Amino acid sequence: MNAVDLASTFAIPFVLIIGGGLMWKKTPKKNYLFGWRTSIAMKSEDNFKFANKYGGRAMFVLGIGELTATFVFILIDIYSK
């Protein structure tokens, strides 16, 4: 597995971890450009903040899980040869 393969394999988990962490810890103010913009979340500032914190935490946890699984599968691939 070369460097490009490794970088592309780890890119998605890192994006989920970084993006989720930012949404979770630094919740943006209600806007129409970025953030968790569902119809219910856009009804009030409180709903928007709750949706972004909950969604950010979920993305962060899923990113950690995906990073762990990716690391395990790469180790399996390396040691199975």
C-alpha positions in Angstrom: 0.0 0.0 0.0 1.6 3.3 -1.1 1.3 6.7 0.5 -1.5 7.9 -1.8 -3.6 4.9 -0.8 -3.0 5.5 2.8 -3.8 9.2 2.6 -7.0 8.6 0.7 -8.0 5.8 3.1 -7.6 8.0 6.2 -9.0 11.2 4.7 -12.7 10.5 5.4 -12.3 9.5 9.0 -10.2 12.6 9.6 -12.7 14.8 7.9 -15.5 13.4 10.0 -13.5 13.8 13.2 -12.4 17.4 12.5 -15.8 18.5 11.0 -17.7 16.8 13.8 -15.5 18.3 16.5 -15.9 21.8 15.1 -19.7 21.4 14.9 -19.9 19.9 18.4 -17.6 22.4 20.2 -18.0 25.6 18.2 -21.6 25.5 17.1 -22.2 28.1 14.4 -25.0 30.7 14.7 -28.1 30.0 12.7 -27.4 30.6 9.0 -28.3 29.2 5.6 -24.7 28.4 4.4 -23.3 25.7 6.8 -24.3 23.6 9.7 -27.1 21.1 10.3 -29.9 22.8 8.3 -33.1 20.6 8.6 -36.5 22.3 8.5 -36.9 21.7 12.3 -33.4 23.0 13.1 -34.0 26.2 11.2 -37.2 27.0 13.2 -35.3 28.5 16.1 -31.8 29.2 17.4 -32.1 26.6 20.2 -33.1 23.9 17.7 -30.2 24.8 15.4 -27.7 24.7 18.3 -29.0 21.4 19.6 -29.0 19.8 16.1 -25.4 20.9 15.4 -24.1 19.7 18.8 -25.9 16.4 18.4 -24.9 15.9 14.8 -21.3 17.0 15.5 -21.0 14.6 18.3 -22.4 11.8 16.1 -20.0 12.6 13.3 -17.0 12.8 15.7 -17.9 9.4 17.3 -18.5 7.8 13.9 -15.2 9.2 12.6 -13.3 7.7 15.6 -15.0 4.3 14.9 -14.2 4.5 11.2 -10.6 5.5 11.9 -10.3 2.5 14.3 -11.8 0.1 11.8 -9.6 1.4 9.0 -6.5 1.0 11.1 -7.5 -2.6 12.0 -8.2 -3.5 8.3 -4.9 -2.1 7.2 -3.1 -4.1 9.9 -5.0 -7.2 8.7 -4.0 -6.5 5.1 -0.3 -6.0 6.0 0.0 -9.1 8.2 -2.0 -11.4 5.9 0.7 -11.2 3.2 
